[in-house]
Amino acid sequence: MPDLIAGLIESGLIADVAIALLLVEAVLLLLLRGRGTARSRVGLLAHLAAGGALLLALRASLTGAGPGAIAGWLLAALVAHAADLHFTLRGRR
């Protein structure tokens, strides 16, 4: 079992698995929310995008991508997080 986990981490597949689970979560949440407002759906997608971008930064790091790629994914996560905060804070008014 430790060899399997080490292999998943070294190859970056651990991030791929987490991204796949995030996509399943997104589909399920969007289906369950059904008639939610467009704003709530966009806020949810921004929230999930922030996590997805962080996972892509992790994958880039694990697979030996350059600093530019990692920084790009981290910047994308920051932008998605800012959008998530915007929708969260506006929804509380």
Secondary structure by P-SEA (a helix, b strand, c coil): caaaaaaaaaaaaaaaaaaaaaaaaaaaaaaaaccccaaaaaaaaaaaaaaaaaaaaaaaaaacccaaaaaaaaaaaaaaaaaaaaaaaaaac
